[in-house]
Amino acid sequence: MERNWAGTHEYTAPWILPVADEDDVRHAVREAEGRVHALGTRHSFTDLPDTDGTLLDLAGLTGGFLLDQAAVTVTVAAGTRYGVLAEFLEANGFALHNLGSLPHISVGGATATATHGSGDANGVLTTAVRGIRWIDATGEVRETREGDPDFPALAVGLGAFGVVVAVTLAVQPTFQARQDIYVGVTWDAALADLDAVTGAGYSVSVFTLWNEESVGFVWVKTRVEPGDADVPDTLLDGRRDHEAAPLGTAGNVTEVRGVPGPWLQRLPHFRLDAVPSFGDEIQSEYFIAREDAPAALRAMVALGERIRPVLIVSELRTAAADELWLSGAYRRDMLAIHFTFVNDPAGVRAVLPAIEAALAPFAARPHWAKLHTFDAERIARVHPRLADAREVYERLDPEGRFSNAHLERVGVRRAR
């Protein structure tokens, strides 16, 4: 019985085949009967990476790193975890523009689903992609670079067109950062000046239980430059608190007491050498335009009593607009409203329609890899380039070898 990382979703593929290198992938695609799909670090909470054919387990597709200092890029095998890549870059004096809350996720999986990190001026992780190396339905190697006509569709490709085996990412010089926690910020103050909250640092996360007064914890990650003064002791009507622990005291959280450290040990919430998050959980997430955030957040606070019985915690993050067709931030600066739920599938599915109805006026886009109830019609309403992306995938894979039930259900691939 094969399950996702949290143990809350079971894969139904009759065959799961580990692959260790590009040749393994080429051979598997050529020899497999029926459909094929790629499986990364199993952080999806749905059947998005599943198939009724052969599932290729890319966890061993790690290989080495190709650092091009002249182009300021690094090329990495798709199964490589972000935390491992980050350690290599730091050792060579480089950094990524951002990291997700978990450094355990793979480069291929995170970029394919527009997973995002945080920061008003930071694009989702996929905005660092400069090239994609992938295997097509015939087992041949293909490459797509930024600037190619199909790139905006393939960068956030959901495994819908082939098996990505390597990704080239933009890098930058290494930097230091610190983390500080603020408590006591009220919803009244936050919603009157939300930019002051989300713009308080290089990357900001708000952890909330949707109580009516305090937003909860504001987790500010600040880039530290030489000569910087200390961070402020207050944020709106809240205060800095070195004893605050937004995610508990389990020992798997990165240093949050204002101590500067390397970017790779501050931008993620969780440590690479520890079990991340809460474990036995279900996750959902929705992306709205940042200009709609105050109204959308008021709607969520109003639903607090319905949400809390199945909620562990919610997290609010931001990302800058991009031009990637299936990105949650496509052509709009976005606010992400994330829910970490207890492992109660029936309870979670009962509350999701209320959450989605409350966010519908704001054209909320669901995270592709997290639990939601959107069908193809609803996805098409909020993703204006869905049909264009589908045309690219159908052209590159006309027989639908990389399609699956999930992609067809949400309209990313044509129903077969």
Secondary structure as GFF3:
##gff-version 3
##sequence-region A 1 416
A	DSSP	beta_strand	15	18	.	.	.	ID=ss1
A	DSSP	alpha_helix	22	31	.	.	.	ID=ss2
A	DSSP	beta_strand	36	39	.	.	.	ID=ss3
A	DSSP	beta_strand	54	57	.	.	.	ID=ss4
A	DSSP	three_ten_helix	58	60	.	.	.	ID=ss5
A	DSSP	beta_strand	65	68	.	.	.	ID=ss6
A	DSSP	beta_strand	73	77	.	.	.	ID=ss7
A	DSSP	alpha_helix	82	91	.	.	.	ID=ss8
A	DSSP	beta_strand	94	95	.	.	.	ID=ss9
A	DSSP	alpha_helix	107	112	.	.	.	ID=ss10
A	DSSP	three_ten_helix	125	128	.	.	.	ID=ss11
A	DSSP	beta_strand	129	135	.	.	.	ID=ss12
A	DSSP	beta_strand	141	145	.	.	.	ID=ss13
A	DSSP	alpha_helix	151	154	.	.	.	ID=ss14
A	DSSP	beta_strand	163	170	.	.	.	ID=ss15
A	DSSP	beta_strand	172	173	.	.	.	ID=ss16
A	DSSP	beta_strand	176	183	.	.	.	ID=ss17
A	DSSP	alpha_helix	187	192	.	.	.	ID=ss18
A	DSSP	alpha_helix	194	198	.	.	.	ID=ss19
A	DSSP	beta_strand	203	208	.	.	.	ID=ss20
A	DSSP	beta_strand	217	224	.	.	.	ID=ss21
A	DSSP	beta_strand	234	235	.	.	.	ID=ss22
A	DSSP	beta_strand	238	240	.	.	.	ID=ss23
A	DSSP	beta_strand	261	262	.	.	.	ID=ss24
A	DSSP	three_ten_helix	263	265	.	.	.	ID=ss25
A	DSSP	beta_strand	281	289	.	.	.	ID=ss26
A	DSSP	three_ten_helix	290	292	.	.	.	ID=ss27
A	DSSP	alpha_helix	293	302	.	.	.	ID=ss28
A	DSSP	alpha_helix	304	307	.	.	.	ID=ss29
A	DSSP	three_ten_helix	308	310	.	.	.	ID=ss30
A	DSSP	beta_strand	311	319	.	.	.	ID=ss31
A	DSSP	beta_strand	334	342	.	.	.	ID=ss32
A	DSSP	alpha_helix	345	359	.	.	.	ID=ss33
A	DSSP	three_ten_helix	360	362	.	.	.	ID=ss34
A	DSSP	beta_strand	365	366	.	.	.	ID=ss35
A	DSSP	alpha_helix	376	382	.	.	.	ID=ss36
A	DSSP	alpha_helix	386	396	.	.	.	ID=ss37
A	DSSP	alpha_helix	405	409	.	.	.	ID=ss38
###
